[in-house]
Amino acid sequence: AQTVTQSQPEMSVQEAETVTLSCTYDTSENNYYLFWYKQPPSRQMILVIRQEAYKQQNATENRFSVNFQKAAKSFSLKISDSQLGDTAMYFCAFIPGGKLIFGQGTELSVKP
Amino acid sequence: DGGITQSPKYLFRKEGQNVTLSCEQNLNHDAMYWYRQDPGQGLRLIYYSQIVNDFQKGDIAEGYSVSREKKESFPLTVTSAQKNPTAFYLCASSRSRRYGYTFGSGTRLTVV
């Protein structure tokens, strides 16, 4: 089965600190794409960062970066210099075939 | 600006009624998707369409129906056969799995 697991239902971090959200996945495919989406209280799903499985270099988008470990099937998200606006639900997702498969989400609270 | 428009934002359904959720995109994407989101859960795929006049069932298609007569439009009908339709519904589209999905702002459906 192709699944995504986010083992941290809730996390909190102080403003300006760094936090890492964990994600593991399971697939027998060799070529796939991984994503982190953010869903703030408005419930709009926003793409934060993406990673192509055939690329060894970890993706970075401003304060957001990933640690992609293909052999371990791990895809964690690091948020540096956390801001109050980062408070949201974060979903890890991947596309092994034609459909995007989501994890259960991690609710992140950034505290002033 | 290009994007996905879902309407209405809030929808109330009486027991035994069918209701239709609208999803329109002007991104020229071939593929479109419908997801259901329940509290504390990730997104679950209801139906998807990769081309006009063709669509496939997702993981939880029972009690739902769709049509894809135009590239821009992918309406979802929640039928009276859906026993627990109260949820948040998200529509998405994609030009390529490499780029992930673009999401609409969602429709909150409540049974009254």
Interface residues (C-beta under 8 A of the other chain):
Chain A: V4 P9 Y33 F35 Y37 S42 R43 Q44 M45 L47 R50 E52 F91 A93 I95 G98 K99 L100 F102 G103 Q104 G105
Chain B: A31 Y33 G40 Q41 G42 L43 L45 Y48 Q50 G58 F88 L90 A92 S94 R97 R98 Y99 G100 Y101 T102 F103 S105 G106
